[in-house]
Amino acid sequence: QGTRNELFVDVVERLTVVIAANGTPMKVDVQGEIRLKCYLPSCVEMRIGLTEEFCVGKSELRGYGTAVRVDECAFHSSVKLDEFESGRVLKVTPGQGELTLMQYQLADDIPSPLPFRLFPTVDQDPTGRLRLYLKLRCDLPPKSQALNVRLQLPVPKGVSSLAQELSSPEQTAELQPSTKSIRWDIPRCQGGSQLSALFKLEVPGLSRASLLELGPANLAFELPAHTCSGLHVRFVRLPGPAGPPHRWVRYLTHSDSYVLRL
């Protein structure tokens, strides 16, 4: 945990997505929270400034930069909002520990590209094995990265063995008999990169019906230092001349429901 005289402001977003087989997003949902973790020796009122162009619902656009729009948001009862309308400032006098200052939601219309696209090819090799070639493209900015990426792909129930070729040595993949699915783990994926995997599945009595058991794929991942909404913290200010505490603002987007139909 943090030491004395430290505070953390965490902007955490959970991304839920369904992408159709042709690459069209069918559902995009962002659930966000601004969390305060306070380890200050005494309680003081602090001011936390958000993106000036932050707007809620269909309210008019603000400022001159790119608007950051959410559909709805709610605040903790201890947050004072007298400067929110005019300057997008939250005022709070926190005790020691954790507090969720604000929760917000955004659906369908997010300002940044979705982080992943999947390009699958399914066919049979001459020996009758089912061949599954997956290209996973990371559409984050080049300086960003995704961590702990895991792709889970249901396969036909009759599968008896799996051979694999992965595009880099740190990736791993395995057939999970209990869930009848392939799990492909990628520790790190750089923005703008493309990874691939070739899976060859032995499926006795493979039929058109068993091919219907293939997919959809589900991704889980973390995107450090990234928000899908574009929401940022402009400043964290505390009163008084005393030695300023360490202030850390952190951003994280994560998902465990990012569905890619084949």
Residue pairs with C-beta under 8 A, 6 or more apart in sequence:
1 39
2 8
2 37
2 39
3 39
4 39
4 40
4 41
5 39
5 40
5 41
5 243
5 245
5 246
6 39
6 40
6 245
6 246
6 247
6 248
7 36
7 37
7 38
7 39
7 40
7 46
7 236
7 245
7 246
7 247
7 248
8 35
8 36
8 37
8 247
8 248
8 249
8 250
9 34
9 35
9 36
9 48
9 233
9 236
9 247
9 248
9 249
9 250
10 33
10 34
10 35
10 36
10 37
10 249
10 250
10 251
10 252
11 32
11 33
11 34
11 227
11 231
11 232
11 233
11 249
11 250
11 251
11 252
12 32
12 33
12 35
12 251
12 252
12 253
12 254
13 30
13 31
13 32
13 33
13 227
13 228
13 229
13 252
13 253
13 254
14 30
14 31
14 32
14 253
14 254
14 255
15 28
15 29
15 30
15 115
15 228
15 253
15 254
15 255
15 258
16 27
16 28
16 29
16 30
16 31
16 255
16 257
16 258
17 25
17 27
17 28
17 29
17 114
17 255
17 257
17 258
17 259
18 25
18 26
18 27
18 259
18 261
19 25
19 26
19 114
19 117
19 118
19 258
19 259
19 260
19 261
20 26
20 261
21 261
21 262
23 117
25 108
25 114
27 108
28 107
28 108
28 109
28 110
28 114
29 105
29 106
29 107
29 108
30 105
30 106
30 107
30 110
30 228
30 229
31 103
31 104
31 105
32 70
32 103
32 104
32 105
32 106
32 227
32 229
32 231
33 100
33 102
33 103
33 104
34 48
34 90
34 100
34 101
34 102
34 233
35 98
35 99
35 100
35 101
36 48
36 92
36 94
36 98
36 99
36 100
36 101
37 97
37 98
38 94
38 95
38 96
38 97
38 98
38 99
39 96
40 94
40 96
40 245
43 93
43 94
43 95
44 93
44 238
44 239
44 240
45 91
45 92
45 93
45 239
46 91
46 92
46 93
46 94
46 236
46 237
46 238
47 83
47 89
47 90
47 91
47 235
47 236
47 237
47 238
48 89
48 90
48 91
48 92
48 101
48 233
48 235
48 236
48 237
49 87
49 88
49 89
49 90
49 233
49 234
49 235
49 236
49 237
50 88
50 89
50 90
50 231
50 232
50 233
50 234
51 65
51 68
51 88
51 230
51 231
51 232
51 234
52 62
52 63
52 65
52 87
52 88
52 234
53 61
53 62
53 63
53 64
53 65
53 66
53 67
53 68
54 62
54 68
54 69
54 70
54 88
54 231
55 61
55 62
55 67
55 68
55 69
55 70
56 69
56 70
56 71
56 72
56 73
56 104
57 70
57 71
57 72
61 67
62 88
66 111
66 230
68 111
68 229
68 230
68 231
68 232
69 106
69 109
70 104
70 105
70 106
70 229
70 231
71 104
71 105
71 106
71 107
72 104
72 105
73 102
73 103
73 104
73 105
74 102
74 103
74 104
75 81
75 90
75 101
75 102
76 92
76 99
76 100
76 101
76 102
78 92
78 93
78 94
78 99
79 90
79 91
79 92
79 101
79 102
80 90
80 91
80 92
81 90
81 91
82 91
83 89
83 91
84 90
88 234
90 101
90 102
92 99
92 101
104 229
104 231
106 228
106 229
110 228
110 229
111 228
111 229
111 230
112 228
112 230
113 139
114 139
115 138
115 139
115 140
115 146
115 221
115 223
115 253
116 136
116 137
116 138
116 139
116 146
116 219
116 221
116 258
116 260
117 136
117 137
117 139
117 260
118 134
118 135
118 136
118 137
118 151
118 217
118 260
119 134
119 135
119 136
119 137
120 132
120 133
120 134
120 135
120 215
120 217
120 262
121 131
121 132
121 133
122 130
122 131
122 132
122 133
122 211
122 214
122 262
123 131
124 130
124 131
124 206
125 131
125 200
128 206
129 163
129 200
129 201
129 202
129 203
130 155
130 156
130 159
130 200
130 201
130 203
130 206
130 211
131 198
131 199
131 200
131 201
132 153
132 155
132 182
132 198
132 199
132 200
132 201
132 214
133 196
133 197
133 198
133 199
134 151
134 153
134 184
134 196
134 197
134 198
134 199
134 217
135 194
135 195
135 196
136 149
136 151
136 186
136 189
136 194
136 195
136 196
136 197
137 193
137 194
138 145
138 146
138 189
138 190
138 191
138 192
138 193
138 194
138 195
139 191
139 192
140 146
140 190
140 191
140 192
140 223
140 226
141 191
141 192
142 190
142 191
142 192
143 191
144 190
144 191
144 223
144 225
144 226
145 188
145 189
145 190
145 191
145 223
145 224
146 186
146 188
146 189
146 191
146 221
146 222
146 223
147 187
147 188
147 189
147 221
147 222
147 223
147 224
148 187
148 220
148 221
148 222
149 185
149 186
149 187
149 188
149 189
149 219
149 220
149 221
150 183
150 184
150 185
150 186
150 219
150 220
150 221
151 182
151 183
151 184
151 186
151 217
151 218
151 219
152 179
152 181
152 182
152 183
152 184
152 217
152 218
152 219
152 220
153 181
153 182
153 184
153 214
153 215
153 217
153 218
154 179
154 180
154 181
154 213
154 214
154 215
154 216
155 175
155 180
155 181
155 182
155 201
155 203
155 213
155 214
156 180
156 201
156 203
156 206
156 210
156 211
156 213
156 214
157 180
157 210
157 213
158 203
158 204
158 205
158 206
158 210
159 175
159 180
159 201
159 202
159 203
160 202
160 203
160 204
161 175
161 201
161 202
162 173
162 174
162 175
162 182
162 199
162 200
162 201
162 202
163 199
163 200
164 173
164 197
164 198
164 199
164 200
165 197
165 198
166 172
166 173
166 184
166 196
166 197
167 195
167 196
167 197
168 195
170 186
170 187
170 188
171 184
171 185
171 186
171 187
171 195
171 197
172 184
172 185
173 182
173 183
173 184
173 185
173 197
173 199
174 182
174 183
175 181
175 182
176 182
176 183
180 213
182 199
184 197
186 195
189 195
189 221
203 210
214 262
215 260
215 261
215 262
216 259
216 260
216 261
216 262
217 259
217 260
217 261
217 262
218 257
218 258
218 259
218 260
219 255
219 258
219 259
219 260
220 254
220 255
220 256
220 257
220 258
221 254
221 255
221 258
222 252
222 253
222 254
223 252
223 253
223 254
224 251
224 252
225 250
225 251
225 252
226 251
226 252
226 253
227 251
227 253
228 253
232 251
233 249
236 247
236 249
238 244
238 245
